[in-house]
C-alpha cells in the first residue's frame, strides 16, 4: 500500500507538473508586447514593460534561500520582492534608488533590466524539464521498489531476505536518489533532452540493484528476480 504514495507522486509529476511547466513556457514564448493604449491590469497575458524603483537589493550567496533578491516599487500592481537564481548580470549592479525596467507577464516580473543588461527572475518560465523528469523518475523507481519488496513479503513471508530496509532497502534508496540527481543536474547544465534522464538513470539503478542484491542475499539462497 505504501508504494501507492510514490506512484501517485510519479503520476502527478508526469501528468500534471511537467505538462503545466511546458505549457507555461510555450505561452510565455508566444506572448506578445501589450498594446501601448491598453490599460494595465494584473494577470494579463501580454508582455508589459514597466519602470520600477529599487528599494533594496540583496546579493548574499551565503544565504540558504533568498540570497539574491530585490525589492521594487513604483507600480500599481507589481510592487514587491523579486528573486533571482544568481547575481549577474543585473542584480549585482543594483543599488537603492536605481531605476530599472521590468517585464511583467501574468502578474509576475519575469525580467529586470538596467541599461542594456537584462536578467531573468526566478518567476520566468524556463525550458528546463530535466530535473522535473528526474524527480518523477525517482518516485517511479521508489514505487517499483516498494511494490517489489511487498510482493516478496507476500510470496515468501518466512523467507524474504534480503528484501528489507537493511541491508538492501536503505542503500537502494540512496542509490536512486544519487543517480537521478547525478543525471538530472548535468542534463540541465548541458541542455540535454529530458528523456535522457530516465533512459540513463533506470538502467544504472537496475544494474546496481542487482549487484547489491547478489552481495547481500543469504549464502546459498537462490537469486530472485529484481
Backbone as CSV, one residue per row, in Angstrom:
resi,resn,N_x,N_y,N_z,CA_x,CA_y,CA_z,C_x,C_y,C_z
1,UNK,0.819,-1.206,0.000,0.000,0.000,0.000,0.860,1.266,0.000
2,UNK,1.995,1.221,0.714,2.844,2.410,0.786,3.402,2.811,-0.576
3,UNK,3.600,1.826,-1.452,4.164,2.151,-2.761,3.197,2.969,-3.604
4,UNK,1.909,3.031,-3.196,0.955,3.839,-3.936,1.244,5.330,-3.794
5,UNK,1.895,5.720,-2.676,2.191,7.140,-2.465,3.196,7.651,-3.494
6,UNK,4.398,7.020,-3.640,5.307,7.497,-4.694,4.750,7.267,-6.094
7,UNK,3.908,6.227,-6.266,3.300,6.007,-7.580,2.378,7.167,-7.946
8,UNK,1.598,7.636,-6.960,0.737,8.795,-7.199,1.576,10.037,-7.464
9,UNK,2.670,10.188,-6.686,3.563,11.322,-6.913,4.155,11.306,-8.307
10,UNK,4.553,10.141,-8.772,5.108,9.999,-10.125,4.067,10.399,-11.170
11,UNK,2.819,9.968,-10.955,1.765,10.302,-11.907,1.508,11.808,-11.939
12,UNK,1.555,12.442,-10.774,1.328,13.889,-10.704,2.468,14.658,-11.382
13,UNK,3.705,14.166,-11.208,4.842,14.838,-11.832,4.730,14.794,-13.351
14,UNK,4.500,13.581,-13.898,4.478,13.431,-15.351,3.131,13.823,-15.971
15,UNK,2.059,13.736,-15.182,0.745,14.028,-15.734,0.256,15.439,-15.504
16,UNK,0.811,16.134,-14.494,0.329,17.473,-14.155,1.464,18.498,-14.151
17,UNK,2.459,18.278,-13.305,3.527,19.266,-13.122,4.290,19.516,-14.425
18,UNK,4.800,18.458,-15.050,5.600,18.614,-16.265,4.801,19.245,-17.410
19,UNK,3.583,18.742,-17.725,2.810,19.398,-18.796,2.493,20.856,-18.488
20,UNK,2.232,21.172,-17.200,1.939,22.564,-16.829,3.132,23.464,-17.111
21,UNK,4.336,23.017,-16.710,5.537,23.828,-16.929,5.831,23.996,-18.415
22,UNK,5.640,22.931,-19.187,5.892,23.001,-20.628,4.914,23.975,-21.287
23,UNK,3.635,23.869,-20.916,2.617,24.758,-21.499,2.873,26.209,-21.095
24,UNK,3.261,26.431,-19.832,3.527,27.797,-19.371,4.697,28.412,-20.138
25,UNK,5.743,27.624,-20.380,6.882,28.139,-21.143,6.478,28.445,-22.581
26,UNK,5.672,27.571,-23.168,5.217,27.811,-24.536,4.380,29.091,-24.623
27,UNK,3.518,29.303,-23.633,2.699,30.521,-23.620,3.576,31.760,-23.466
28,UNK,4.599,31.643,-22.643,5.499,32.784,-22.421,6.267,33.129,-23.693
29,UNK,6.761,32.107,-24.379,7.497,32.334,-25.620,6.593,32.958,-26.680
30,UNK,5.321,32.558,-26.682,4.385,33.054,-27.698,3.775,34.407,-27.335
31,UNK,4.001,34.889,-26.114,3.390,36.148,-25.683,3.946,37.324,-26.487
32,UNK,3.092,38.297,-26.734,3.472,39.488,-27.498,3.402,40.704,-26.569
33,UNK,4.097,41.788,-26.918,4.030,43.000,-26.085,2.600,43.535,-25.994
34,UNK,2.276,44.102,-24.848,0.944,44.681,-24.668,0.782,45.904,-25.576
35,UNK,-0.424,46.130,-26.012,-0.706,47.312,-26.835,-0.428,48.574,-26.023
36,UNK,0.124,49.562,-26.665,0.521,50.781,-25.963,-0.667,51.475,-25.309
37,UNK,-1.864,51.363,-25.912,-3.037,52.052,-25.370,-3.874,51.165,-24.466
38,UNK,-3.399,49.922,-24.191,-4.158,49.010,-23.341,-3.972,49.377,-21.871
39,UNK,-5.055,49.367,-21.121,-4.997,49.684,-19.697,-4.278,48.570,-18.942
40,UNK,-3.310,48.938,-18.128,-2.550,47.934,-17.375,-3.444,47.262,-16.351
41,UNK,-3.302,45.937,-16.242,-4.050,45.183,-15.246,-3.238,43.965,-14.824
42,UNK,-3.540,43.468,-13.652,-2.807,42.326,-13.132,-3.245,41.047,-13.843
43,UNK,-2.285,40.159,-14.108,-2.596,38.859,-14.684,-2.750,38.826,-16.180
44,UNK,-2.432,39.898,-16.894,-2.605,39.926,-18.339,-1.572,39.040,-19.033
45,UNK,-1.969,38.466,-20.180,-1.123,37.508,-20.887,-0.043,38.155,-21.737
46,UNK,-0.192,39.418,-22.057,0.817,40.083,-22.882,2.011,40.502,-22.035
47,UNK,3.090,40.874,-22.699,4.312,41.303,-22.028,4.281,42.816,-21.858
48,UNK,4.269,43.272,-20.613,4.189,44.700,-20.346,5.522,45.187,-19.773
49,UNK,6.043,46.237,-20.333,7.280,46.854,-19.847,6.938,47.936,-18.827
50,UNK,7.529,47.821,-17.638,7.179,48.695,-16.522,8.449,49.265,-15.912
51,UNK,8.396,50.515,-15.465,9.524,51.137,-14.778,9.368,50.973,-13.267
52,UNK,10.463,50.544,-12.619,10.467,50.340,-11.179,11.575,51.170,-10.531
53,UNK,11.426,51.367,-9.229,12.487,51.946,-8.410,12.976,50.876,-7.447
54,UNK,14.283,50.719,-7.357,14.859,49.722,-6.453,14.826,50.266,-5.023
55,UNK,14.149,49.558,-4.134,14.112,49.936,-2.723,15.236,49.253,-1.934
56,UNK,15.502,48.005,-2.274,16.540,47.253,-1.570,17.023,46.132,-2.477
57,UNK,18.310,45.861,-2.460,18.891,44.760,-3.241,19.724,43.880,-2.324
58,UNK,19.512,42.569,-2.402,20.251,41.604,-1.586,21.064,40.702,-2.493
59,UNK,22.373,40.701,-2.274,23.279,39.844,-3.030,24.152,39.107,-2.024
60,UNK,23.587,38.026,-1.478,24.250,37.285,-0.407,24.261,35.802,-0.740
61,UNK,25.312,35.322,-1.411,25.358,33.909,-1.791,25.435,32.966,-0.602
62,UNK,25.756,33.474,0.581,25.860,32.611,1.754,24.523,32.209,2.340
63,UNK,23.440,32.879,1.948,22.119,32.540,2.470,21.588,31.282,1.802
64,UNK,20.910,30.427,2.581,20.369,29.193,2.030,19.250,29.457,1.033
65,UNK,18.471,30.502,1.284,17.405,30.875,0.354,17.215,32.388,0.428
66,UNK,16.765,32.952,-0.676,16.534,34.383,-0.709,17.789,35.220,-0.711
67,UNK,18.899,34.632,-1.144,20.154,35.378,-1.149,20.279,36.354,-2.290
68,UNK,19.469,36.159,-3.332,19.508,37.045,-4.493,18.099,37.604,-4.716
69,UNK,17.869,38.816,-4.269,16.532,39.392,-4.429,16.602,40.909,-4.415
70,UNK,15.547,41.515,-4.939,15.462,42.967,-4.987,14.020,43.368,-4.702
71,UNK,13.861,44.435,-3.944,12.531,44.967,-3.649,12.256,46.129,-4.585
72,UNK,11.160,46.023,-5.350,10.814,47.023,-6.363,9.542,47.756,-5.960
73,UNK,9.441,49.022,-6.376,8.245,49.817,-6.089,7.987,50.774,-7.249
74,UNK,6.819,51.437,-7.190,6.521,52.465,-8.189,5.483,52.079,-9.212
75,UNK,4.794,50.928,-9.039,3.771,50.499,-9.992,2.468,50.211,-9.259
76,UNK,1.352,50.170,-9.965,0.070,49.941,-9.287,-0.177,48.491,-8.876
77,UNK,0.448,47.509,-9.556,0.113,46.110,-9.292,1.299,45.240,-8.862
78,UNK,2.515,45.578,-9.291,3.584,44.594,-9.229,4.708,44.942,-8.261
79,UNK,4.448,45.807,-7.287,5.471,46.126,-6.291,5.754,44.913,-5.418
80,UNK,6.974,44.802,-4.940,7.301,43.710,-4.033,8.677,43.158,-4.273
81,UNK,8.915,41.975,-3.703,10.223,41.337,-3.759,10.306,40.415,-4.967
82,UNK,11.386,40.549,-5.720,11.664,39.694,-6.878,12.947,38.925,-6.596
83,UNK,12.932,37.626,-6.821,14.100,36.787,-6.546,14.773,36.348,-7.841
84,UNK,16.081,36.063,-7.729,16.895,35.623,-8.862,17.635,34.339,-8.475
85,UNK,18.105,33.638,-9.499,18.879,32.433,-9.244,20.361,32.696,-9.062
86,UNK,20.842,33.865,-9.517,22.257,34.221,-9.382,22.367,35.751,-9.426
87,UNK,23.549,36.288,-9.133,23.668,37.745,-9.017,23.917,38.496,-10.315
88,UNK,24.312,37.823,-11.368,24.677,38.576,-12.567,23.738,38.247,-13.723
89,UNK,23.605,39.177,-14.664,24.423,40.388,-14.846,23.831,41.670,-14.255
90,UNK,22.574,41.619,-13.753,21.912,42.855,-13.330,21.930,43.038,-11.818
91,UNK,21.548,42.021,-11.083,21.357,42.180,-9.634,22.587,42.759,-8.947
92,UNK,23.764,42.295,-9.306,24.978,42.754,-8.634,25.262,44.235,-8.863
93,UNK,24.596,44.846,-9.840,24.821,46.270,-10.132,23.787,47.178,-9.471
94,UNK,22.746,46.604,-8.871,21.638,47.410,-8.377,21.919,48.003,-7.001
95,UNK,21.468,49.257,-6.834,21.580,49.962,-5.563,20.233,50.636,-5.274
96,UNK,19.910,50.870,-3.998,18.663,51.575,-3.677,18.559,52.902,-4.413
97,UNK,17.394,53.158,-4.979,17.166,54.385,-5.733,17.354,54.233,-7.224
98,UNK,17.958,53.128,-7.689,18.133,52.906,-9.123,16.780,52.748,-9.811
99,UNK,16.706,53.216,-11.032,15.535,52.994,-11.864,15.827,51.826,-12.797
100,UNK,14.922,50.890,-12.829,15.104,49.706,-13.668,13.844,49.474,-14.486
101,UNK,13.982,48.639,-15.494,12.855,48.274,-16.342,12.513,46.810,-16.106
102,UNK,11.256,46.535,-15.838,10.815,45.161,-15.633,9.841,44.719,-16.704
103,UNK,9.897,43.452,-17.050,8.911,42.861,-17.948,7.945,42.049,-17.108
104,UNK,6.661,42.360,-17.232,5.632,41.700,-16.425,4.780,40.806,-17.321
105,UNK,4.535,39.583,-16.853,3.696,38.634,-17.596,2.865,37.838,-16.604
106,UNK,1.567,37.864,-16.779,0.620,37.167,-15.904,0.830,37.518,-14.430
107,UNK,1.113,38.779,-14.176,1.238,39.253,-12.820,2.597,39.048,-12.185
108,UNK,3.544,38.458,-12.907,4.882,38.215,-12.379,5.915,39.057,-13.119
109,UNK,6.887,39.563,-12.383,8.022,40.248,-13.009,8.989,39.169,-13.480
110,UNK,9.103,38.987,-14.792,9.884,37.881,-15.339,11.289,38.286,-15.749
111,UNK,11.525,39.567,-16.003,12.880,40.054,-16.264,13.044,41.430,-15.629
112,UNK,14.272,41.739,-15.274,14.625,43.065,-14.778,15.815,43.547,-15.590
113,UNK,15.748,44.803,-16.055,16.813,45.342,-16.887,17.326,46.677,-16.373
114,UNK,18.608,46.877,-16.584,19.239,48.156,-16.258,20.155,48.501,-17.422
115,UNK,19.862,49.589,-18.107,20.610,49.913,-19.314,20.360,48.854,-20.378
116,UNK,21.430,48.294,-20.910,21.301,47.258,-21.928,21.289,45.854,-21.341
117,UNK,21.470,45.743,-20.053,21.539,44.435,-19.408,20.147,43.950,-19.018
118,UNK,19.898,42.657,-19.162,18.647,42.032,-18.771,18.957,40.760,-17.996
119,UNK,18.130,40.494,-16.982,18.288,39.266,-16.207,16.918,38.678,-15.905
120,UNK,16.767,37.381,-16.142,15.505,36.704,-15.841,15.373,36.477,-14.343
121,UNK,14.173,36.609,-13.838,13.910,36.362,-12.431,13.565,34.882,-12.221
122,UNK,13.374,34.504,-10.969,13.009,33.118,-10.658,11.608,32.781,-11.158
123,UNK,10.790,33.797,-11.448,9.428,33.573,-11.924,9.363,33.380,-13.440
124,UNK,10.437,33.627,-14.135,10.419,33.489,-15.591,10.315,32.018,-15.976
125,UNK,9.353,31.639,-16.827,9.253,30.252,-17.276,10.520,29.835,-18.020
126,UNK,10.986,28.641,-17.747,12.209,28.144,-18.371,11.960,26.795,-19.026
127,UNK,12.668,26.554,-20.081,12.585,25.267,-20.772,13.635,24.330,-20.170
128,UNK,13.408,23.957,-18.904,14.348,23.103,-18.171,13.589,21.988,-17.463
129,UNK,13.031,21.034,-18.220,12.231,19.976,-17.593,13.067,18.829,-17.019
130,UNK,14.380,18.882,-17.175,15.197,17.728,-16.821,15.084,17.332,-15.343
131,UNK,15.128,18.321,-14.426,15.054,17.977,-13.009,13.648,17.536,-12.612
132,UNK,12.634,18.081,-13.274,11.271,17.598,-13.023,11.151,16.135,-13.428
133,UNK,11.730,15.792,-14.575,11.730,14.400,-15.022,12.539,13.532,-14.062
134,UNK,13.638,14.064,-13.532,14.449,13.308,-12.577,13.655,12.997,-11.311
135,UNK,12.878,13.973,-10.831,12.047,13.740,-9.650,10.989,12.684,-9.939
136,UNK,10.342,12.787,-11.094,9.353,11.779,-11.462,9.961,10.397,-11.615
137,UNK,11.163,10.339,-12.186,11.848,9.052,-12.341,12.168,8.447,-10.983
138,UNK,12.649,9.267,-10.051,12.943,8.777,-8.702,11.687,8.214,-8.034
139,UNK,10.576,8.946,-8.122,9.339,8.481,-7.499,8.853,7.183,-8.143
140,UNK,9.016,7.081,-9.467,8.639,5.845,-10.141,9.480,4.659,-9.687
141,UNK,10.785,4.874,-9.573,11.670,3.810,-9.095,11.347,3.439,-7.649
142,UNK,11.027,4.444,-6.838,10.669,4.174,-5.444,9.398,3.338,-5.364
143,UNK,8.431,3.637,-6.226,7.196,2.856,-6.244,7.468,1.416,-6.657
144,UNK,8.330,1.233,-7.647,8.677,-0.119,-8.086,9.394,-0.870,-6.975
145,UNK,10.299,-0.203,-6.255,10.990,-0.858,-5.152,10.008,-1.298,-4.073
146,UNK,9.081,-0.407,-3.709,8.093,-0.760,-2.701,7.212,-1.909,-3.142
147,UNK,6.809,-1.898,-4.416,5.994,-2.983,-4.950,6.766,-4.301,-4.929
148,UNK,8.046,-4.249,-5.313,8.860,-5.468,-5.309,9.053,-6.031,-3.915
149,UNK,9.375,-5.168,-2.951,9.563,-5.620,-1.580,8.267,-6.212,-1.029
150,UNK,7.139,-5.546,-1.312,5.860,-6.053,-0.829,5.497,-7.382,-1.456
151,UNK,5.774,-7.546,-2.751,5.456,-8.801,-3.428,6.261,-9.953,-2.849
152,UNK,7.551,-9.704,-2.561,8.382,-10.757,-1.974,7.868,-11.128,-0.586
153,UNK,7.469,-10.134,0.209,6.932,-10.396,1.550,5.678,-11.256,1.486
154,UNK,4.820,-10.976,0.510,3.579,-11.742,0.391,3.830,-13.145,-0.150
155,UNK,4.755,-13.255,-1.095,5.017,-14.563,-1.695,5.848,-15.454,-0.787
156,UNK,6.766,-14.866,-0.006,7.650,-15.643,0.865,7.676,-15.003,2.249
157,UNK,6.598,-15.103,3.029,6.538,-14.414,4.328,7.593,-14.864,5.323
158,UNK,8.127,-16.063,5.163,9.136,-16.562,6.098,10.543,-16.549,5.512
159,UNK,10.668,-16.150,4.267,11.981,-16.165,3.612,12.074,-14.999,2.634
160,UNK,12.079,-13.787,3.179,12.088,-12.597,2.320,13.425,-11.861,2.330
161,UNK,14.423,-12.395,3.010,15.746,-11.766,2.981,16.316,-11.823,1.569
162,UNK,17.050,-10.787,1.110,17.443,-9.567,1.819,16.520,-8.374,1.545
163,UNK,15.252,-8.637,1.189,14.359,-7.548,0.807,13.779,-6.859,2.046
164,UNK,14.649,-6.229,2.800,14.302,-5.478,3.991,14.974,-4.114,3.927
165,UNK,14.575,-3.219,4.854,15.170,-1.884,4.882,16.674,-1.971,5.019
166,UNK,17.130,-2.844,5.880,18.545,-3.142,5.998,18.717,-4.627,5.750
167,UNK,19.644,-5.007,4.911,20.743,-4.197,4.357,20.522,-3.754,2.911
168,UNK,19.289,-3.936,2.368,19.091,-3.726,0.931,18.315,-2.447,0.617
169,UNK,17.238,-2.189,1.354,16.378,-1.061,1.023,17.043,0.290,1.185
170,UNK,17.760,0.494,2.288,18.384,1.789,2.555,19.423,2.160,1.501
171,UNK,20.389,1.284,1.181,21.347,1.657,0.124,20.689,1.786,-1.243
172,UNK,19.612,1.023,-1.481,18.923,1.126,-2.765,18.220,2.479,-2.892
173,UNK,17.637,2.956,-1.800,17.010,4.278,-1.807,18.051,5.365,-2.065
174,UNK,19.190,5.276,-1.388,20.261,6.256,-1.603,20.757,6.199,-3.044
175,UNK,20.869,4.995,-3.586,21.310,4.823,-4.974,20.374,5.531,-5.939
176,UNK,19.067,5.384,-5.740,18.101,6.002,-6.641,18.162,7.522,-6.558
177,UNK,18.269,8.047,-5.343,18.348,9.498,-5.177,19.596,10.074,-5.838
178,UNK,20.735,9.448,-5.578,22.001,9.948,-6.110,22.028,9.844,-7.632
179,UNK,21.558,8.719,-8.161,21.596,8.515,-9.613,20.716,9.517,-10.344
180,UNK,19.487,9.713,-9.864,18.571,10.649,-10.535,19.114,12.074,-10.488
181,UNK,19.681,12.454,-9.335,20.254,13.798,-9.226,21.501,13.927,-10.094
182,UNK,22.332,12.877,-10.107,23.586,12.915,-10.854,23.352,12.965,-12.360
183,UNK,22.213,12.474,-12.809,21.883,12.550,-14.234,21.092,13.822,-14.539
184,UNK,20.158,14.182,-13.657,19.291,15.321,-13.904,20.011,16.657,-13.904
185,UNK,20.873,16.884,-12.932,21.563,18.178,-12.844,22.466,18.446,-14.051
186,UNK,23.350,17.513,-14.435,24.147,17.765,-15.645,23.282,17.932,-16.898
187,UNK,22.136,17.243,-16.928,21.253,17.390,-18.087,20.742,18.824,-18.193
188,UNK,20.464,19.461,-17.032,20.045,20.869,-17.039,21.197,21.758,-17.474
189,UNK,22.367,21.547,-16.877,23.521,22.397,-17.178,23.943,22.310,-18.639
190,UNK,23.882,21.095,-19.203,24.349,20.879,-20.568,23.223,20.942,-21.597
191,UNK,21.993,21.216,-21.126,20.823,21.312,-22.009,20.624,20.015,-22.790
192,UNK,20.722,18.898,-22.085,20.485,17.589,-22.681,18.985,17.299,-22.649
193,UNK,18.413,16.671,-23.672,16.971,16.374,-23.678,16.541,15.614,-22.425
194,UNK,15.351,15.916,-21.934,14.892,15.354,-20.662,14.700,13.840,-20.718
195,UNK,14.415,13.261,-21.916,14.204,11.820,-21.987,15.477,11.039,-21.666
196,UNK,16.624,11.719,-21.742,17.886,11.052,-21.423,17.945,10.686,-19.932
197,UNK,17.264,11.465,-19.086,17.334,11.225,-17.642,16.839,9.828,-17.278
198,UNK,15.590,9.437,-17.600,15.186,8.060,-17.280,15.918,7.017,-18.111
199,UNK,16.294,7.382,-19.351,16.996,6.416,-20.203,18.335,6.014,-19.612
200,UNK,18.969,6.902,-18.851,20.247,6.593,-18.210,20.044,6.123,-16.774
201,UNK,19.194,6.822,-16.021,19.046,6.535,-14.591,18.462,5.156,-14.331
202,UNK,17.443,4.761,-15.078,16.784,3.481,-14.806,17.725,2.294,-15.028
203,UNK,18.432,2.192,-16.170,19.366,1.062,-16.322,20.471,1.060,-15.263
204,UNK,20.980,2.236,-14.895,22.036,2.294,-13.884,21.523,1.760,-12.548
205,UNK,20.323,2.184,-12.163,19.749,1.732,-10.891,19.472,0.237,-10.926
206,UNK,18.908,-0.254,-12.020,18.592,-1.682,-12.115,19.860,-2.520,-12.050
207,UNK,20.878,-2.124,-12.799,22.128,-2.890,-12.808,22.778,-2.894,-11.429
208,UNK,22.855,-1.716,-10.797,23.486,-1.631,-9.484,22.661,-2.348,-8.429
209,UNK,21.335,-2.310,-8.559,20.473,-3.020,-7.613,20.716,-4.517,-7.673
210,UNK,20.942,-5.034,-8.857,21.243,-6.466,-8.988,22.565,-6.809,-8.306
211,UNK,23.549,-5.929,-8.472,24.826,-6.179,-7.799,24.660,-6.137,-6.281
212,UNK,23.886,-5.171,-5.783,23.635,-5.093,-4.344,22.904,-6.328,-3.842
213,UNK,21.956,-6.791,-4.631,21.186,-7.974,-4.229,22.073,-9.206,-4.129
214,UNK,22.949,-9.372,-5.092,23.848,-10.529,-5.062,24.780,-10.493,-3.862
215,UNK,25.223,-9.295,-3.512,26.177,-9.183,-2.405,25.514,-9.306,-1.037
216,UNK,24.186,-9.104,-0.985,23.512,-9.100,0.313,22.581,-10.267,0.566
217,UNK,22.347,-11.098,-0.441,21.433,-12.224,-0.222,22.127,-13.263,0.658
218,UNK,21.358,-14.020,1.417,21.945,-15.058,2.284,22.712,-16.080,1.471
219,UNK,23.775,-16.618,2.057,24.591,-17.624,1.371,23.748,-18.838,1.015
220,UNK,23.895,-19.227,-0.237,23.200,-20.431,-0.683,21.792,-20.167,-1.142
221,UNK,21.301,-18.967,-0.978,19.926,-18.673,-1.399,19.902,-18.449,-2.887
222,UNK,18.813,-18.855,-3.495,18.658,-18.611,-4.928,18.375,-17.152,-5.147
223,UNK,18.734,-16.663,-6.295,18.616,-15.235,-6.595,17.247,-14.960,-7.229
224,UNK,16.330,-14.373,-6.463,15.067,-13.994,-7.072,15.251,-12.850,-8.043
225,UNK,14.369,-12.766,-8.993,14.479,-11.671,-9.988,14.229,-10.352,-9.319
226,UNK,14.951,-9.322,-9.813,14.805,-7.952,-9.312,14.004,-7.152,-10.325
